[in-house]
Amino acid sequence: MSKIKNIKTFVYQWTGKTVPPQSNFCTNASDVLYEKSDAMGSFRFHEWLVCEIETDDGVVGIGNAALAPQVTKKTIDTYLKPLVIGEDPFDYAYIWEKMYRRTLAWGRKGVGMTAISAIDIALWDIIGKITKKPVFKLLGGRTKKKIPVYASKLYSQPLKELQKEAEIYKDQGFNMYKMRFGWGPKDGPEGMKNNIKLVEAVREVIGEDADLMLECYMGWNLDYSKRMIPKLMKFNPRWLEEPVIADDINGYAELNNMNMIPISGGEHEFSLFGFKQLLDLKAISYIQYDTNRVGGITAAQKINALAEAYQVPVIPHAGQMHNYHLTMANINCPISEYFPVHDVEIGNELFYYIFEGDPSPTNGFINLDDNVPGLGLTLTDKYKSDFKIIE
């Protein structure tokens, strides 16, 4: 019987080339503030946490987290590591509850749940390696021949450049796309017009039959969203994502119950109970948790089952292997997000610079290997010189 022997955490800080911020790049929750600097700055994360868990028989599982890596590292090293050492990794449900309940007074959401996520993902990687099975085979097995993915980038930029980028994804075989808005409430009617022009430009390239998703990243408010949604209906979007801040659950419910454009969210929700509240209020038509934020694979499976009972699809945020395994194993997870490989800009791209094993899309689909145990990820040294690594 394997026992957990050690936990090591590392923060990978990117020191390599970055794409400089552009004005009106993407709406976000800071847009309502009087800003003289880069409002998107606090939402760029150019560092990533890697969590390695080693068993006494030499098996190493790899977990990860993207939110507040330095604080997450401290949380794991100080509070969670002592709770996990000596446990059997197959007792993942007990370990999860132990971490959750021992940190309940100050954890629950945000950094506390992110730290739990990193450990839980590593535990599932260990279980897969010990059993010599890919994680999705342990979660229910293959529910799809392959996973349809949507190209998720298309940030606000000059219209001709935006169309060139959309054309690239179309040529690569994608038939689903997600784009971002550049203007919000403080930009008034002119900003509304600019947002509409962005959507018109992308639709012109991808055509009427392709799925188009629209992303606000919490940069709008309830009033602005209610004014914008009727203007966007003619573009037939599959969903409007995070139009208001995550805590405005009643705002989500009001917008979704307008029955004009399906509302999606959950990237910034962190618990099973939080998603139950959203579902009870019919506040979202698509759930978009991220496994490395929501409590890991153990918690994600509970949310998947809950969402299926409400017949609300789950489409995890950000793609990446921890999410792909869940998508493959759940019938209620129809598609996945895919961030195209790109120079480091927002920070989601760092995943490709730290890990090897993430599948590349072919004609808008990715697949997982039935014969690769665990998550199928390894750390790469290819870009190690572009990182400062904090141990």
FENURMO-V14756 format. One record per pair of residues at least 24 apart in sequence whose ideal C-beta (glycine too) atoms are under 7 Angstrom apart, sorted by the first residue. I is the first residue (numbers start at 1). J is the second residue. D is the distance in whole Angstrom. If there is no record, write none. Layout:
BEGIN
i->I j->J d->D
i->I j->J d->D
END
This chain:
BEGIN
i->1 j->88 d->6
i->2 j->55 d->4
i->2 j->56 d->7
i->2 j->57 d->5
i->2 j->59 d->7
i->2 j->88 d->7
i->2 j->89 d->6
i->2 j->130 d->6
i->3 j->55 d->6
i->3 j->56 d->5
i->3 j->86 d->6
i->3 j->87 d->7
i->3 j->88 d->6
i->4 j->53 d->6
i->4 j->55 d->6
i->4 j->84 d->6
i->4 j->85 d->6
i->4 j->86 d->6
i->4 j->87 d->5
i->4 j->89 d->6
i->5 j->54 d->5
i->5 j->55 d->6
i->5 j->56 d->4
i->6 j->54 d->5
i->7 j->51 d->7
i->7 j->53 d->5
i->7 j->76 d->7
i->7 j->81 d->5
i->7 j->84 d->6
i->7 j->85 d->7
i->8 j->52 d->5
i->9 j->49 d->6
i->9 j->51 d->5
i->9 j->73 d->4
i->9 j->76 d->5
i->9 j->77 d->6
i->10 j->50 d->5
i->10 j->389 d->6
i->10 j->390 d->7
i->10 j->391 d->6
i->11 j->47 d->6
i->11 j->49 d->6
i->11 j->69 d->5
i->11 j->70 d->6
i->11 j->73 d->5
i->11 j->390 d->4
i->12 j->47 d->6
i->12 j->48 d->5
i->12 j->50 d->6
i->12 j->350 d->7
i->12 j->354 d->5
i->12 j->387 d->5
i->12 j->389 d->6
i->13 j->46 d->7
i->13 j->47 d->4
i->13 j->387 d->6
i->13 j->388 d->4
i->13 j->390 d->7
i->14 j->46 d->4
i->14 j->47 d->6
i->14 j->344 d->6
i->14 j->350 d->6
i->14 j->386 d->6
i->14 j->387 d->6
i->15 j->386 d->6
i->15 j->387 d->6
i->15 j->388 d->5
i->16 j->344 d->7
i->16 j->383 d->7
i->16 j->386 d->3
i->17 j->343 d->6
i->17 j->344 d->7
i->18 j->46 d->7
i->18 j->344 d->5
i->18 j->345 d->7
i->19 j->343 d->5
i->19 j->344 d->7
i->19 j->345 d->4
i->22 j->157 d->7
i->24 j->156 d->5
i->24 j->182 d->4
i->24 j->183 d->6
i->25 j->155 d->5
i->25 j->156 d->6
i->25 j->182 d->7
i->26 j->155 d->5
i->26 j->156 d->6
i->26 j->180 d->4
i->26 j->182 d->7
i->26 j->217 d->6
i->27 j->181 d->5
i->27 j->182 d->7
i->27 j->183 d->7
i->27 j->184 d->5
i->27 j->216 d->5
i->27 j->217 d->6
i->27 j->219 d->3
i->27 j->220 d->7
i->28 j->217 d->5
i->28 j->218 d->6
i->28 j->219 d->5
i->29 j->218 d->4
i->29 j->219 d->6
i->29 j->245 d->5
i->31 j->184 d->5
i->31 j->186 d->6
i->31 j->219 d->5
i->32 j->185 d->7
i->32 j->186 d->7
i->44 j->346 d->6
i->44 j->347 d->6
i->45 j->347 d->4
i->46 j->344 d->6
i->46 j->347 d->5
i->48 j->350 d->5
i->48 j->354 d->6
i->49 j->73 d->6
i->49 j->118 d->6
i->50 j->354 d->7
i->50 j->379 d->7
i->51 j->76 d->6
i->51 j->118 d->4
i->51 j->119 d->6
i->51 j->122 d->5
i->52 j->122 d->7
i->53 j->119 d->7
i->53 j->122 d->4
i->53 j->123 d->7
i->53 j->126 d->6
i->55 j->89 d->6
i->55 j->126 d->6
i->59 j->126 d->5
i->59 j->129 d->5
i->59 j->130 d->6
i->61 j->122 d->4
i->61 j->123 d->6
i->61 j->125 d->4
i->61 j->126 d->3
i->61 j->129 d->7
i->61 j->374 d->7
i->62 j->122 d->6
i->62 j->125 d->5
i->62 j->375 d->7
i->62 j->377 d->6
i->63 j->118 d->4
i->63 j->119 d->6
i->63 j->121 d->4
i->63 j->122 d->3
i->63 j->125 d->7
i->64 j->118 d->6
i->64 j->121 d->7
i->64 j->292 d->6
i->65 j->114 d->5
i->65 j->117 d->6
i->65 j->118 d->4
i->65 j->292 d->5
i->66 j->292 d->6
i->66 j->347 d->7
i->67 j->111 d->7
i->67 j->114 d->5
i->67 j->293 d->6
i->68 j->111 d->5
i->68 j->114 d->7
i->71 j->111 d->5
i->72 j->111 d->6
i->72 j->114 d->5
i->72 j->115 d->5
i->72 j->118 d->7
i->75 j->111 d->6
i->75 j->112 d->7
i->75 j->115 d->4
i->76 j->115 d->5
i->76 j->118 d->7
i->76 j->119 d->7
i->79 j->103 d->6
i->80 j->115 d->6
i->80 j->116 d->7
i->80 j->119 d->6
i->84 j->119 d->6
i->89 j->123 d->5
i->89 j->126 d->5
i->89 j->127 d->6
i->90 j->127 d->6
i->92 j->120 d->7
i->92 j->123 d->5
i->92 j->124 d->7
i->92 j->298 d->5
i->93 j->298 d->6
i->95 j->123 d->7
i->96 j->120 d->6
i->96 j->295 d->7
i->96 j->298 d->5
i->96 j->299 d->7
i->108 j->271 d->7
i->109 j->270 d->4
i->109 j->271 d->6
i->110 j->270 d->6
i->113 j->270 d->4
i->113 j->271 d->7
i->113 j->293 d->7
i->113 j->294 d->7
i->113 j->295 d->5
i->114 j->292 d->7
i->114 j->293 d->5
i->116 j->295 d->5
i->116 j->296 d->6
i->117 j->291 d->7
i->117 j->292 d->5
i->117 j->293 d->6
i->117 j->294 d->7
i->117 j->295 d->6
i->117 j->296 d->4
i->118 j->292 d->6
i->120 j->295 d->7
i->120 j->296 d->3
i->120 j->297 d->6
i->120 j->298 d->5
i->121 j->291 d->7
i->121 j->292 d->6
i->121 j->296 d->5
i->121 j->297 d->6
i->121 j->322 d->5
i->124 j->297 d->5
i->125 j->374 d->4
i->125 j->375 d->5
i->128 j->373 d->5
i->128 j->374 d->4
i->128 j->375 d->7
i->129 j->373 d->5
i->129 j->374 d->4
i->132 j->373 d->5
i->133 j->373 d->6
i->134 j->325 d->7
i->134 j->368 d->6
i->134 j->369 d->7
i->134 j->370 d->6
i->134 j->372 d->6
i->134 j->373 d->6
i->134 j->374 d->7
i->134 j->376 d->6
i->135 j->297 d->7
i->135 j->325 d->4
i->135 j->374 d->6
i->135 j->375 d->6
i->136 j->325 d->4
i->136 j->328 d->4
i->136 j->329 d->4
i->136 j->368 d->6
i->139 j->301 d->6
i->139 j->325 d->7
i->139 j->326 d->7
i->139 j->329 d->4
i->140 j->329 d->4
i->140 j->330 d->7
i->141 j->329 d->6
i->142 j->328 d->6
i->143 j->328 d->7
i->143 j->329 d->6
i->143 j->330 d->6
i->143 j->331 d->5
i->144 j->328 d->6
i->146 j->365 d->4
i->146 j->366 d->7
i->146 j->367 d->4
i->147 j->324 d->7
i->147 j->327 d->6
i->147 j->328 d->6
i->147 j->335 d->7
i->147 j->336 d->5
i->147 j->365 d->6
i->147 j->366 d->5
i->147 j->367 d->7
i->148 j->176 d->7
i->148 j->335 d->5
i->148 j->364 d->6
i->148 j->365 d->6
i->149 j->319 d->7
i->149 j->335 d->7
i->149 j->336 d->5
i->149 j->337 d->7
i->149 j->338 d->4
i->149 j->361 d->5
i->149 j->364 d->6
i->149 j->365 d->7
i->149 j->366 d->5
i->150 j->174 d->7
i->150 j->176 d->3
i->150 j->177 d->6
i->150 j->178 d->6
i->150 j->211 d->7
i->150 j->213 d->7
i->150 j->335 d->6
i->150 j->337 d->6
i->150 j->338 d->6
i->151 j->177 d->5
i->151 j->338 d->6
i->151 j->340 d->6
i->152 j->178 d->4
i->152 j->337 d->5
i->152 j->338 d->6
i->152 j->339 d->5
i->153 j->339 d->7
i->153 j->340 d->6
i->153 j->342 d->7
i->154 j->178 d->7
i->154 j->179 d->4
i->154 j->180 d->6
i->154 j->202 d->6
i->155 j->180 d->5
i->156 j->180 d->6
i->156 j->181 d->6
i->156 j->182 d->3
i->156 j->198 d->6
i->159 j->197 d->6
i->159 j->201 d->4
i->162 j->198 d->7
i->162 j->201 d->5
i->162 j->202 d->7
i->163 j->201 d->5
i->163 j->204 d->7
i->163 j->205 d->5
i->166 j->202 d->5
i->166 j->205 d->4
i->166 j->206 d->6
i->167 j->205 d->6
i->170 j->205 d->6
i->170 j->206 d->6
i->173 j->363 d->3
i->173 j->364 d->5
i->174 j->364 d->5
i->175 j->210 d->5
i->175 j->211 d->7
i->175 j->364 d->5
i->176 j->210 d->7
i->176 j->211 d->4
i->176 j->335 d->7
i->176 j->364 d->7
i->177 j->202 d->7
i->177 j->206 d->6
i->177 j->210 d->6
i->177 j->212 d->6
i->178 j->213 d->4
i->178 j->215 d->6
i->179 j->214 d->6
i->179 j->215 d->7
i->180 j->215 d->5
i->180 j->217 d->7
i->181 j->214 d->7
i->181 j->215 d->7
i->181 j->216 d->6
i->181 j->219 d->7
i->184 j->219 d->5
i->184 j->220 d->5
i->184 j->224 d->6
i->185 j->220 d->6
i->185 j->221 d->6
i->185 j->224 d->4
i->192 j->228 d->6
i->192 j->231 d->7
i->196 j->231 d->6
i->199 j->232 d->7
i->199 j->235 d->5
i->203 j->235 d->6
i->211 j->238 d->5
i->212 j->237 d->5
i->212 j->238 d->7
i->213 j->237 d->6
i->213 j->238 d->5
i->213 j->239 d->5
i->213 j->241 d->6
i->214 j->240 d->5
i->214 j->241 d->7
i->215 j->241 d->5
i->215 j->242 d->7
i->216 j->240 d->7
i->216 j->241 d->6
i->216 j->242 d->5
i->216 j->243 d->5
i->217 j->242 d->6
i->218 j->242 d->5
i->218 j->244 d->7
i->218 j->245 d->5
i->218 j->246 d->7
i->220 j->244 d->6
i->222 j->248 d->7
i->222 j->251 d->4
i->222 j->254 d->7
i->225 j->255 d->5
i->229 j->255 d->7
i->229 j->258 d->6
i->229 j->260 d->5
i->229 j->261 d->5
i->230 j->260 d->7
i->232 j->261 d->6
i->233 j->260 d->6
i->233 j->261 d->6
i->237 j->261 d->6
i->238 j->262 d->7
i->239 j->263 d->7
i->239 j->264 d->4
i->239 j->285 d->6
i->239 j->286 d->5
i->241 j->265 d->7
i->242 j->267 d->6
i->249 j->277 d->6
i->249 j->278 d->6
i->249 j->281 d->6
i->249 j->283 d->6
i->252 j->278 d->7
i->252 j->283 d->4
i->252 j->284 d->6
i->253 j->281 d->4
i->253 j->282 d->6
i->253 j->283 d->4
i->256 j->282 d->6
i->256 j->283 d->6
i->256 j->284 d->6
i->256 j->285 d->6
i->257 j->282 d->6
i->262 j->286 d->6
i->264 j->288 d->6
i->267 j->317 d->4
i->270 j->294 d->6
i->272 j->299 d->6
i->272 j->302 d->5
i->272 j->303 d->6
i->272 j->306 d->7
i->275 j->303 d->5
i->275 j->306 d->6
i->276 j->306 d->6
i->279 j->306 d->7
i->279 j->307 d->7
i->279 j->310 d->5
i->279 j->312 d->6
i->284 j->312 d->7
i->285 j->312 d->7
i->286 j->312 d->7
i->286 j->313 d->6
i->286 j->315 d->6
i->287 j->312 d->6
i->287 j->314 d->5
i->288 j->315 d->6
i->288 j->316 d->7
i->288 j->317 d->5
i->289 j->316 d->6
i->289 j->317 d->7
i->290 j->316 d->6
i->290 j->317 d->4
i->290 j->318 d->6
i->290 j->323 d->7
i->291 j->316 d->6
i->291 j->322 d->4
i->291 j->323 d->5
i->291 j->326 d->6
i->292 j->322 d->6
i->297 j->322 d->7
i->297 j->326 d->7
i->300 j->326 d->5
i->304 j->330 d->5
i->304 j->332 d->6
i->304 j->333 d->7
i->307 j->332 d->6
i->308 j->332 d->4
i->318 j->348 d->6
i->320 j->351 d->5
i->320 j->358 d->6
i->321 j->357 d->7
i->321 j->358 d->6
i->321 j->375 d->5
i->321 j->376 d->6
i->321 j->377 d->5
i->322 j->375 d->7
i->324 j->366 d->7
i->324 j->368 d->6
i->325 j->368 d->7
i->325 j->375 d->7
i->328 j->368 d->5
i->336 j->366 d->7
i->338 j->366 d->7
i->353 j->383 d->4
i->353 j->386 d->7
i->354 j->379 d->7
i->354 j->380 d->7
i->355 j->379 d->6
i->355 j->380 d->6
i->356 j->380 d->4
END
